[in-house]
């Protein structure tokens, strides 16, 4: 058998202290060529620090780092800084060839000549990713690469990663993304790294087994400690010299137990109070249209949201998701149409812009804006420090300015404020950004048990699929459609809905999914006379010119019938039948259009 290939980058027995606290104690990690791996762990476990050790930016207290000679590493940090006059200038600054940089920017939907100043969060992230892929590295280190990306950009990143020949180490909280792209998992926990040679889809089951094994070991340690302490109390004075070795063993066991207890991290504690019962109707919107200047975000959209609904709003960045939220809540007036809000609404709003967090404010100011040391949580007073501890904040952080907090900490602080007050309408605009998986899982559990109504804007497909009862999608061109279920239900029932909005990036990925380009075949010799369509082709083309408009009209009628907001509740079986009919007609239309296009191209080529 051939010998196993050496890893392209590896850490062996790495140790690192942060003051008196040990971050890593004997970390081993090996990255193999062309293997895509994830690095997972709680916020604060040291994932970003470990990435910096891998690139040689931090010296360790012990252990070895080995890199293959000449290895090329590209890094996309959690907060990229875009420098240069244009995006192309930025993309080639790391040594990428200009034509590769232009192609990579185009795949991620960016204009190479666009100014590098004043970019949105999503544009900044896509530019950093485009640069990294253009550099043709042997290894990509990606720290939270899906933050601020919309779902379509995340799917683009997935396809580009899978097509790439480079290795990758990815830190991310996006479960769906990791399940689609990873082949190996590294778990940073209790100052060490464990390895699973399977994709992230197997991680939870494996981690549960590891935790169960460690619990058994801890119980065995406790029993041994009890036994040794019993011996110490009964016999150490009489046999001190002879049993000093046994006493030292006891002291070692105590130290190990103490270290285990010190390393056991607190668990975040969340709860939500749905407050008083709202009216059955929460929001009723009819024939909404909204635009800014020449850009139309909504065109004749209607929806009815009733008590207990969990509605996800999805679409490309800039498509108007937050605008739709504010229109539905009555904060922005539509250009046309009407919005009626229900009765007895108690609204809690988590804003993706984190507008409620002023940089100069302290955490204490945010949690207790009226002063004092108490905060009302579900109608009961609690001490600010005790409530902050539920969200994994230390008392020493309470007097620190908000600007010193990480992105995940700021999001947890906003959730702490939002969940303190009773609310029967919870509005969450991108709540998953920067949160670790443990916090995401708990937030999901809390919202799943929530008895109020939820409006959710998110790019996290797994989060949406687990929570949403319906999904409203915006394509950025005025189109809006609502589908029962989550993200997967929406994509299955609305193929191609986003294609016009995503432009060149969508086309590039579609081409990649279709497979590698084939070498052109030699052109056949020209016919002796001018050729024309066969009788069969001509007859089929005539049929299609009638069939395509008829199918289009049928689809429009089905969509109009499905637009009845009360249909699903009134006649679920009828609704399901209409959805199946609509799916079938859309497939027939796509096939007819493709057939028509093929015959038209054939006719043009023969007549030229």
C-alpha positions in Angstrom: 0.0 0.0 0.0 1.2 3.5 -0.7 2.3 5.5 2.3 -0.1 8.1 3.6 0.6 11.6 2.4 2.0 14.1 4.9 -0.4 16.9 6.0 0.2 20.3 4.4 -0.1 22.0 7.7 0.0 20.5 11.2 0.1 21.4 14.9 1.6 19.0 17.4 1.2 19.2 21.2 0.5 23.0 21.1 0.1 24.8 24.4 -0.8 28.5 24.9 -1.6 30.6 28.0 -3.6 33.8 28.1 -2.3 35.2 31.3 -3.2 32.7 34.1 -5.7 30.9 31.8 -4.6 28.0 29.6 -6.3 28.2 26.2 -4.7 25.2 24.6 -3.1 22.2 26.3 -1.6 19.7 23.9 -3.5 20.6 20.7 -2.9 18.3 17.7 -4.4 19.3 14.4 -3.5 18.1 10.9 -4.8 19.5 7.6 -4.6 17.3 4.5 -4.4 18.4 0.9 -7.8 19.0 -0.7 -9.8 18.1 2.4 -12.4 20.6 3.6 -12.7 20.6 7.4 -14.6 22.6 9.9 -13.4 23.9 13.3 -16.3 24.1 15.8 -16.5 25.1 19.4 -18.2 27.6 21.7 -17.7 31.3 21.5 -14.5 32.1 23.5 -13.1 28.6 23.1 -10.2 30.0 21.0 -11.1 29.1 17.4 -9.9 32.4 15.9 -6.7 32.2 18.0 -6.0 28.7 16.8 -6.5 29.9 13.2 -3.8 32.6 13.8 -1.5 30.0 15.2 -1.9 28.0 12.0 -0.8 30.9 9.8 2.1 31.6 12.2 0.8 35.0 13.5 1.0 33.9 17.2 3.9 32.2 19.0 2.9 29.4 21.3 4.2 28.5 24.7 5.0 25.0 23.5 4.6 22.4 20.8 5.4 22.5 17.1 3.9 23.9 13.9 4.9 22.3 10.6 4.0 23.6 7.1 4.9 22.0 3.8 7.6 24.2 2.0 6.1 26.7 -0.4 2.5 26.2 0.9 0.2 29.1 -0.1 -2.4 30.1 2.5 -5.3 32.5 1.9 -7.3 33.9 4.9 -10.8 35.4 5.1 -11.0 36.9 8.6 -14.2 37.4 10.5 -14.1 41.1 9.8 -12.3 41.7 6.5 -10.8 45.1 5.6 -11.2 46.1 2.0 -8.3 48.4 0.8 -7.7 49.8 -2.6 -9.4 52.1 -5.1 -11.5 49.4 -6.8 -12.5 45.8 -6.0 -10.1 44.6 -8.6 -7.2 46.5 -6.9 -8.1 44.8 -3.7 -8.5 41.3 -5.3 -5.0 41.4 -6.9 -3.2 42.9 -3.9 -2.4 39.4 -2.6 -0.7 38.3 -5.8 -3.7 37.0 -7.8 -3.6 37.4 -11.6 -5.9 40.1 -12.9 -8.0 37.8 -15.1 -8.5 35.3 -12.2 -9.5 38.1 -9.9 -12.0 39.5 -12.4 -13.5 36.0 -12.9 -13.7 35.4 -9.2 -15.4 38.7 -8.5 -17.9 38.0 -11.2 -18.8 34.6 -9.7 -19.6 36.4 -6.5 -21.8 39.0 -8.2 -19.4 41.9 -7.9 -18.3 44.5 -10.5 -14.4 44.6 -10.6 -14.5 48.3 -11.3 -16.7 49.1 -8.3 -15.2 51.4 -5.7 -13.8 49.6 -2.6 -15.3 52.3 -0.4 -18.7 52.3 1.2 -19.4 48.6 0.7 -22.2 46.8 2.5 -21.5 43.9 4.9 -22.5 41.4 2.3 -20.3 43.1 -0.5 -17.3 43.2 1.9 -17.6 39.5 2.6 -18.0 38.5 -1.1 -15.0 40.7 -2.0 -12.9 38.9 0.6 -14.0 35.5 -0.6 -13.4 36.4 -4.3 -9.9 37.5 -3.5 -9.1 34.3 -1.5 -10.3 32.0 -4.3 -8.5 34.1 -7.0 -5.1 33.5 -5.2 -5.2 29.8 -6.0 -4.1 28.9 -2.5 -3.3 25.4 -1.2 -5.2 26.1 1.9 -8.2 28.5 2.7 -8.8 29.6 6.3 -12.4 30.9 6.5 -13.6 32.5 9.7 -17.4 32.8 9.7 -17.5 33.1 5.9 -21.4 33.2 5.7 -21.8 36.2 8.0 -23.8 38.9 6.2 -24.2 36.8 3.1 -27.7 36.1 1.7 -28.8 32.5 1.0 -28.0 32.8 -2.7 -24.5 34.0 -2.0 -24.0 31.2 0.5 -25.1 28.6 -2.1 -22.6 30.2 -4.5 -19.8 29.8 -1.9 -20.8 26.2 -1.4 -20.5 25.4 -5.1 -17.2 27.3 -5.5 -15.7 25.5 -2.5 -16.8 22.1 -3.8 -15.3 22.9 -7.2 -12.0 24.1 -5.7 -9.0 21.9 -5.5 -7.7 23.6 -2.3 -7.9 22.4 1.3 -10.1 24.5 3.6 -10.5 25.0 7.4 -13.8 26.7 8.1 -15.1 28.3 11.3 -18.9 28.7 11.0 -22.2 28.6 12.9 -24.2 27.7 9.7 -25.1 24.1 10.1 -26.6 23.7 6.6 -23.5 25.2 5.0 -21.1 22.9 7.0 -23.2 19.8 6.2 -22.9 20.6 2.5 -19.2 21.4 2.2 -17.2 19.6 4.9 -15.5 16.2 4.9 -13.8 16.4 8.3 -14.6 18.0 11.7 -12.3 19.4 14.4 -13.9 20.1 17.7 -12.1 22.5 20.0 -13.3 21.8 23.6 -11.6 21.9 27.0 -8.3 23.2 25.6 -7.9 20.2 23.2 -9.0 19.3 19.6 -10.8 16.2 18.7 -11.1 14.9 15.2 -14.0 13.2 13.3 -13.2 12.0 9.7 -16.8 12.6 8.5 -18.8 15.5 7.4 -20.5 17.9 9.9 -23.8 16.0 9.3 -22.4 13.3 11.6 -21.1 15.8 14.2 -24.0 15.9 16.7 -24.3 12.1 17.1 -20.5 11.8 17.5 -20.3 14.7 20.0 -23.1 13.2 22.2 -21.1 9.9 22.4 -17.9 11.8 23.4 -19.8 13.7 26.1 -21.4 10.5 27.4 -17.9 8.9 27.6 -16.5 11.9 29.5 -19.4 11.8 31.9 -18.6 8.1 32.7 -14.9 9.0 33.2 -15.9 11.9 35.5 -18.1 9.5 37.6 -15.2 7.1 37.9 -12.9 9.9 38.9 -15.4 11.0 41.6 -15.6 7.4 43.0 -11.8 7.1 43.1 -11.5 10.5 44.8 -14.0 9.5 47.4 -12.1 6.3 48.0 -8.8 8.0 48.4 -10.2 10.7 50.7 -11.7 8.0 52.9 -8.3 6.4 53.2 -6.6 9.7 53.9 -9.0 10.5 56.8 -8.5 7.0 58.4 -4.9 6.2 57.9 -2.5 8.9 56.8 -1.4 10.1 60.2 -0.4 6.6 61.4 1.4 5.7 58.2 2.6 9.1 56.9 6.1 8.3 55.7 5.1 4.9 54.2 2.1 6.3 52.3 3.3 9.7 51.2 3.1 8.5 47.6 -0.5 7.6 48.0 -1.2 11.1 49.5 0.5 12.7 46.5 -1.8 10.7 44.2 -4.8 12.0 46.1 -3.6 15.6 45.7 -3.2 14.9 41.9 -6.7 13.6 41.7 -8.0 16.6 43.5 -6.2 18.9 41.2 -7.6 17.0 38.2 -11.1 17.3 39.6 -10.7 21.0 40.3 -9.4 21.6 36.8 -12.4 19.7 35.3 -14.8 21.8 37.4 -13.0 25.0 36.4 -13.2 24.1 32.7 -16.9 23.3 32.8 -18.4 26.3 31.1 -21.6 27.9 32.0 -24.7 27.3 29.9 -26.7 30.1 28.4 -30.2 30.4 29.8 -33.0 31.8 27.7 -36.8 32.0 28.1 -39.4 34.0 26.4 -42.8 35.1 27.7 -45.5 35.4 25.1 -47.4 38.0 27.2 -51.1 38.6 26.8 -53.0 36.9 24.0 -53.2 39.0 20.8 -56.2 39.0 18.5 -56.6 36.2 16.0 -55.5 38.5 13.2 -52.0 39.8 13.7 -51.3 41.5 10.3 -53.4 41.7 7.3 -51.8 43.3 4.2 -53.5 43.7 0.9 -52.0 44.7 -2.5 -48.8 46.2 -1.1 -46.4 48.0 -3.3 -43.2 49.8 -2.2 -40.3 51.3 -4.0 -37.5 53.8 -3.7 -36.9 55.9 -6.7 -36.9 53.7 -9.8 -36.4 50.5 -7.8 -39.5 48.5 -7.0 -39.2 46.2 -4.0 -42.8 45.1 -3.6 -45.5 44.9 -6.3 -49.1 44.0 -5.4 -48.2 41.7 -2.5 -50.8 40.4 0.0 -50.5 38.3 3.1 -52.5 37.4 6.3 -50.6 36.5 9.4 -52.6 35.0 12.3 -51.7 34.3 15.9 -49.1 31.6 16.3 -47.7 31.9 12.7 -43.9 31.8 12.3 -43.1 33.6 9.1 -39.6 33.7 7.6 -38.7 36.4 5.1 -35.9 35.5 2.7 -34.2 37.0 -0.4 -31.0 38.5 -1.7 -29.3 41.3 0.2 -31.0 44.6 -0.7 -34.2 42.9 -1.8 -36.2 44.7 0.8 -36.6 42.2 3.6 -36.2 44.7 6.4 -38.4 47.2 4.5 -41.2 44.6 4.2 -40.9 44.0 8.0 -41.3 47.7 8.7 -44.2 48.0 6.3 -46.0 45.1 7.9 -45.4 46.6 11.4 -46.8 50.0 10.2 -43.4 51.7 10.7 -43.1 52.6 7.0 -46.1 53.5 4.8 -46.5 51.5 1.5 -46.7 53.4 -1.8 -50.1 51.6 -2.3 -52.1 49.0 -0.5 -53.2 48.7 3.1 -51.9 47.2 6.3 -54.1 46.4 9.3 -52.5 45.4 12.6 -54.4 43.2 15.1 -55.4 44.1 18.7 -53.4 43.7 21.9 -50.1 43.4 20.2 -47.0 43.5 22.4 -44.0 43.7 20.0 -40.3 42.9 20.7 -37.9 43.8 17.9 -34.3 42.6 17.5 -32.7 44.8 14.8 -29.9 43.5 12.6 -28.3 46.9 12.6 -28.1 46.8 16.4 -29.3 50.4 16.4 -30.2 50.1 20.1 -26.6 49.6 21.1 -24.6 52.9 21.2 -20.8 52.4 21.3 -20.3 54.5 24.4 -23.0 52.7 26.4 -22.1 50.0 28.9 -23.8 46.7 29.1 -25.3 47.9 32.4 -26.8 50.9 30.6 -28.3 48.7 28.0 -29.9 46.2 30.4 -31.0 48.9 32.9 -31.5 52.1 30.9 -33.5 53.8 33.8 -30.6 53.2 36.2 -30.4 51.1 39.3 -29.3 47.5 39.6 -32.6 45.8 38.7 -34.2 44.6 35.4 -37.7 43.4 35.0 -37.7 39.9 33.5 -41.1 38.6 32.6 -42.6 41.0 35.2 -40.2 40.1 38.0 -37.2 42.1 39.2 -33.8 40.5 38.9 -30.3 41.8 39.5 -28.6 43.0 36.4 -25.5 40.8 37.0 -27.5 37.7 37.6 -29.6 38.2 34.4 -26.4 38.9 32.4 -24.9 35.7 33.7 -27.8 33.8 32.1 -26.4 35.0 28.7 -22.8 34.0 29.6 -21.6 37.5 30.5 -19.2 38.0 33.4 -19.9 40.7 36.0 -16.6 42.4 35.0 -18.0 43.0 31.5 -21.0 45.0 32.8 -19.1 48.3 33.0 -17.3 47.8 29.7 -18.5 49.9 26.6 -20.6 48.1 24.0 -17.9 48.7 21.4 -15.6 46.4 23.2 -17.9 43.4 22.7 -17.6 40.9 19.9 -20.3 40.4 17.3 -21.7 37.4 19.1 -21.7 39.1 22.4 -23.6 42.1 21.0 -26.2 39.7 19.5 -26.6 37.9 22.9 -27.0 41.3 24.6 -29.8 42.3 22.2 -31.5 38.9 22.8 -31.2 39.5 26.5 -33.0 42.8 26.2 -35.6 41.5 23.8 -36.4 38.3 25.8 -36.8 40.2 29.1 -40.1 41.8 28.3 -43.3 39.8 27.5 -44.2 39.9 23.8 -46.8 38.2 21.7 -45.2 39.3 18.5 -41.5 38.6 18.2 -39.6 40.3 15.3 -36.1 39.0 14.7 -34.0 40.6 11.9 -30.9 38.4 11.2 -30.8 37.0 14.8 -28.2 34.3 14.0 -25.3 36.4 13.0 -22.2 35.7 15.1 -23.9 33.3 17.5 -22.3 30.0 18.3 -24.1 26.7 17.7 -25.0 26.1 21.3 -26.7 29.5 21.5 -28.4 29.0 18.2 -29.7 25.6 19.3 -31.1 27.0 22.6 -32.7 30.0 20.7 -34.3 27.6 18.3 -35.7 25.5 21.2 -37.1 28.7 23.0 -38.7 29.9 19.8 -40.2 26.5 19.0 -42.0 26.6 22.4 -43.0 30.2 21.9 -46.8 30.6 21.9 -46.8 34.0 20.2 -46.3 35.1 16.6 -42.8 35.2 15.0 -41.5 37.3 12.1 -38.1 36.2 11.2 -35.5 37.5 8.6 -32.6 35.1 8.3 -30.1 33.6 5.9 -29.7 30.5 8.0 -31.5 27.7 6.1 -31.4 25.2 8.9 -32.8 27.7 11.3 -35.7 28.6 8.9 -36.5 25.0 8.1 -36.8 24.1 11.8 -39.0 27.1 12.7 -41.0 28.6 9.9 -44.7 27.7 9.2 -44.5 29.8 6.0 -41.8 31.6 4.0 -42.1 34.9 2.1 -39.5 35.4 -0.6 -38.5 38.6 -2.3 -36.4 38.6 -5.4 -35.4 42.3 -5.4 -37.3 43.0 -8.6 -40.7 43.5 -7.0 -41.6 39.9 -7.0 -42.8 38.4 -3.8 -44.3 34.9 -3.1 -45.4 33.2 0.1 -45.1 29.4 0.5 -46.1 27.1 3.4 -43.1 25.6 5.2 -39.4 26.5 5.3 -36.6 27.2 2.9 -36.5 23.7 1.3 -40.3 23.8 0.8 -40.0 27.2 -0.9 -37.2 26.2 -3.3 -39.0 23.0 -4.3 -42.2 24.9 -5.1 -40.6 28.0 -6.7 -37.6 26.9 -8.9 -35.8 29.7 -10.6 -37.6 32.5 -8.5 -34.3 34.2 -7.7 -32.4 33.6 -11.0 -33.1 37.1 -12.4 -32.0 38.8 -9.2 -28.7 37.0 -8.8 -27.4 37.7 -12.3 -23.9 36.6 -13.3 -23.1 34.8 -10.1 -26.2 32.6 -10.5 -25.5 31.9 -14.1 -21.9 30.9 -13.3 -22.9 28.5 -10.6 -25.7 27.0 -12.8 -23.1 26.4 -15.5 -20.8 24.7 -12.9 -23.7 22.5 -11.7 -24.3 21.4 -15.3 -20.8 20.0 -15.4 -17.4 20.9 -17.0 -17.4 22.5 -20.4 -16.7 20.1 -23.2 -14.3 20.7 -26.1 -16.2 21.9 -29.1 -16.8 19.3 -31.7 -15.6 19.8 -35.2 -18.2 21.5 -37.3 -20.0 19.3 -39.8 -19.4 20.1 -43.5 -21.9 22.6 -44.9 -24.9 21.2 -46.7 -25.0 21.4 -50.5 -28.2 23.4 -50.5 -29.9 25.6 -48.0 -31.4 23.4 -45.2 -34.6 24.0 -43.3 -36.5 22.5 -40.4 -38.0 19.1 -40.9 -41.8 18.8 -41.0 -41.8 17.3 -37.5 -39.8 20.2 -36.1 -42.0 22.8 -37.9 -45.1 21.2 -36.5 -43.7 21.1 -33.0 -42.7 24.7 -33.1 -46.2 25.7 -34.1 -47.6 23.7 -31.1 -45.2 25.3 -28.7 -46.1 28.8 -29.8 -49.6 28.0 -28.6 -48.7 25.9 -25.6 -46.3 28.3 -23.9 -48.8 31.2 -23.6 -51.5 28.7 -22.4 -49.3 27.2 -19.7 -48.3 30.7 -18.6 -51.9 31.7 -18.2 -52.7 28.5 -16.3 -49.8 29.1 -13.9 -51.0 32.7 -13.3 -54.5 31.4 -12.5 -53.2 28.8 -10.1 -51.0 31.3 -8.3 -54.0 33.6 -8.0 -56.1 30.9 -6.4 -53.2 30.0 -4.1 -52.9 33.7 -3.2 -56.1 33.4 -1.1 -54.7 33.7 2.5 -57.5 31.6 4.0 -57.3 28.7 1.5 -54.7 26.7 3.5 -56.7 26.9 6.7 -60.1 26.3 5.0 -59.2 23.4 2.6 -55.7 21.9 3.2 -56.3 19.0 0.8 -57.4 21.4 -2.0 -54.4 23.6 -1.3 -52.0 20.6 -1.6 -53.7 19.6 -4.9 -53.3 23.1 -6.3 -49.6 23.2 -5.3 -49.0 19.9 -7.0 -50.8 21.2 -10.1 -48.7 24.3 -10.0 -45.4 22.4 -9.7 -46.4 20.2 -12.6 -47.4 23.1 -14.9 -44.1 24.9 -14.1 -42.1 21.9 -15.0 -44.1 21.6 -18.3 -43.5 25.2 -19.0 -39.8 25.0 -18.4 -39.6 22.0 -20.8 -41.7 23.7 -23.4 -39.6 26.9 -23.3 -36.4 24.9 -23.6 -37.8 23.0 -26.5 -38.9 26.2 -28.2 -35.5 27.8 -27.7 -33.7 24.8 -29.2 -35.9 24.8 -32.3 -35.6 28.5 -32.8 -31.8 28.3 -32.5 -31.9 25.5 -35.0 -34.1 27.4 -37.5 -31.8 30.5 -37.2 -28.7 28.5 -37.8 -30.2 26.8 -40.9 -31.3 30.1 -42.4 -28.0 31.9 -41.9 
